[in-house]
Amino acid sequence: MVNSNFHSGVIFVLFLIAATALISLEGCGSSAQQPNSPSPVTASETMTKIPVLVQPPSTPNPSKDWDSLKSRIMEHGDTIAYLRLRSDYTHMPPDGFLFWALVMANKYDYVPAYCDVYFAILDGHSCSGHDLSPIDSKTREFALDYLRTADRKGSAEAHSILQQVTFP
């Protein structure tokens, strides 16, 4: 037999959904503007009024920005600095970022970095998708080891990728 508290909960949730729908529909039938009500705001106008909390990565200044990011990664395992550096490296050869992914994975056990090691190796070998055939067997095993570690540590991304990996 189903618990009566369950039925009460379901009824309450349905009531909330209905009340929310009624409130959102209130006034939809009338296109006339009330005399003292504010004019409707479009989505684009709303977006311009929202303060930006996260700035997109700027063009990196290696002499200042990168030195600071790299220092914060090495000394503190700063994940924000790591993510910023990863973003900056997306427009550059992957071999330079591999070192930083290894630092964050090995020294600080940062799970996303284990996947980044895998991706940096794939990018460095110009692999198509998750076809590892262009990679020599030792490097392939190295990349897969990091991917498997990410999977063991709970990375859904790594788990999904392991289902797609192909090699001879």
C-alpha positions in Angstrom: 0.0 0.0 0.0 1.3 3.5 -0.9 2.0 5.8 2.0 -0.5 8.7 2.4 2.4 11.1 2.9 3.5 10.2 -0.7 0.0 11.1 -2.0 0.0 14.4 -0.1 3.4 15.2 -1.5 2.3 14.5 -5.0 -0.8 16.6 -4.6 1.3 19.5 -3.1 3.7 19.3 -6.1 0.8 19.3 -8.6 -0.7 22.3 -6.7 2.7 24.2 -7.0 2.9 23.5 -10.7 -0.7 24.7 -11.3 -0.2 27.8 -9.2 3.0 28.6 -11.0 1.3 28.2 -14.4 -1.6 30.4 -13.4 0.7 33.1 -12.1 2.8 33.1 -15.3 -0.3 33.2 -17.5 -1.9 36.1 -15.5 -2.3 39.0 -17.8 -1.2 37.1 -21.0 -4.7 37.5 -22.5 -4.4 41.2 -22.5 -2.0 43.1 -24.7 -2.9 46.5 -23.3 -0.2 48.0 -21.1 -1.3 49.1 -17.6 -0.7 52.9 -17.2 2.0 52.7 -14.5 3.5 49.3 -15.3 7.0 49.0 -16.8 7.4 48.2 -20.4 8.2 44.5 -21.3 11.9 43.7 -21.4 13.3 41.5 -24.1 15.8 38.7 -23.4 18.6 40.6 -25.0 17.9 43.7 -22.9 17.9 41.5 -19.8 21.2 40.0 -20.7 22.8 43.4 -21.0 21.6 44.3 -17.5 23.1 41.2 -15.9 26.6 41.9 -14.5 29.3 39.7 -15.9 30.9 37.7 -13.1 33.3 35.6 -15.2 35.4 37.4 -17.9 36.2 35.4 -21.0 39.9 34.6 -21.3 41.8 37.4 -22.8 44.7 37.1 -25.1 47.4 35.8 -22.8 50.4 37.8 -22.0 53.1 35.2 -21.4 55.5 37.5 -19.6 52.9 38.4 -16.9 49.7 36.3 -17.0 51.1 32.9 -17.7 54.0 33.2 -15.2 51.4 34.0 -12.5 49.1 31.2 -13.5 51.9 28.6 -13.7 53.2 29.7 -10.3 49.8 29.3 -8.7 49.4 25.9 -10.3 52.8 24.6 -9.2 52.7 26.1 -5.7 49.0 25.7 -4.7 47.3 23.4 -7.3 45.0 26.4 -8.1 42.2 24.9 -10.2 41.0 28.3 -11.4 44.5 29.1 -12.7 44.7 25.7 -14.3 41.3 26.2 -16.1 42.4 29.6 -17.3 45.7 28.3 -18.6 43.8 25.4 -20.3 41.5 27.9 -22.0 44.5 29.9 -23.2 46.2 26.9 -24.5 43.3 25.9 -26.7 44.7 28.1 -29.5 48.2 26.7 -29.2 50.0 23.4 -29.8 48.9 20.7 -27.2 52.4 19.7 -26.2 52.9 22.8 -24.1 49.8 22.1 -22.0 50.6 18.4 -21.4 53.1 19.4 -18.7 50.5 21.4 -16.8 47.9 18.6 -17.1 50.4 16.2 -15.7 51.2 18.5 -12.8 47.6 18.9 -11.8 46.9 15.2 -12.2 50.0 13.8 -10.5 50.7 16.4 -7.8 47.2 17.5 -6.9 45.0 14.6 -8.1 42.7 16.9 -10.0 40.4 14.5 -11.9 39.7 16.7 -15.0 43.4 16.9 -15.5 43.7 13.2 -16.0 41.3 13.6 -19.0 43.3 16.6 -20.2 46.5 14.4 -20.3 44.6 12.0 -22.6 43.3 14.8 -24.8 46.7 16.5 -25.1 48.3 13.3 -26.2 45.6 12.7 -28.8 45.9 16.3 -30.1 49.6 16.0 -30.3 49.2 12.9 -32.6 46.4 14.5 -34.6 44.0 11.7 -33.8 40.6 11.6 -35.3 37.9 11.2 -32.7 39.0 8.6 -30.2 40.9 6.5 -32.8 44.3 5.8 -31.1 45.9 4.0 -34.1 48.2 6.8 -35.0 49.8 6.6 -31.5 52.7 4.2 -30.7 51.8 1.5 -28.2 53.7 2.9 -25.2 52.3 6.4 -25.6 48.8 4.9 -26.2 49.0 2.9 -22.9 50.2 6.1 -21.1 47.2 8.1 -22.4 44.8 5.2 -21.7 46.2 4.8 -18.2 45.3 8.5 -17.4 41.9 8.0 -18.9 41.2 4.9 -16.9 42.4 6.7 -13.7 39.9 9.5 -14.4 37.2 6.8 -14.9 38.1 5.1 -11.6 38.0 8.5 -9.8 34.4 9.0 -11.1 34.8 11.1 -14.3 31.7 10.5 -16.4 33.5 12.0 -19.4 36.3 9.4 -19.1 33.8 6.6 -18.7 32.0 7.7 -21.9 35.3 8.1 -23.8 36.5 4.6 -22.8 33.4 3.2 -24.5 34.4 4.9 -27.8 38.2 4.3 -27.9 39.5 2.3 -30.8 43.0 1.1 -31.7 44.6 -1.8 -33.5 
